[in-house]
Amino acid sequence: MESNAAVAAATFARNYQLHLNHLTLKGLQPKTVEAYSRAIRRLGAYFDHRIDALSEAQLVEYFTDLIESHSWSTVKLDLYGLKF
């Protein structure tokens, strides 16, 4: 029987690949694709790959923590990547 963490990681991997496909099909520049995909990887790492049903409070916490360690432009790119 798979652990919850393994199931979450597998679900995240499938959704991450789908996200990459959509970014590519949208015709975004390679650097934009990399920035948006990095945002999803960083978010996944922060929440142990469980990002399907994040609350507003969780996202506020995440972006508050992120602004303490990264530049404002990184925070904006992560937000745009998540919105996409």
C-alpha positions, 0 to 999 in steps of 0.5 A: 500500500502506498503512503499518503506522501507517495500518492501526493508526490505522484499526483503532483508529478502528473499535475506538474507535467500537465502544467508544463504541457499547457505552458508550452502549448500556450506558446510562452517563452522558455524563460517564462515556462521555467519561471512558472514551473519553478514556482509550482515546484517551490510551492509543491516542496513547501506544502509536501506536494499537496497543492490541489486544495490550498486555502487562502490562509495557506497561500498568504502564509506561503507568500509571506514566507517567500518574500522574506527570502526572495525578491519581489520579482520572484514572488510575483513570478511565483504568483503568476505561475500559480495563477496560470 
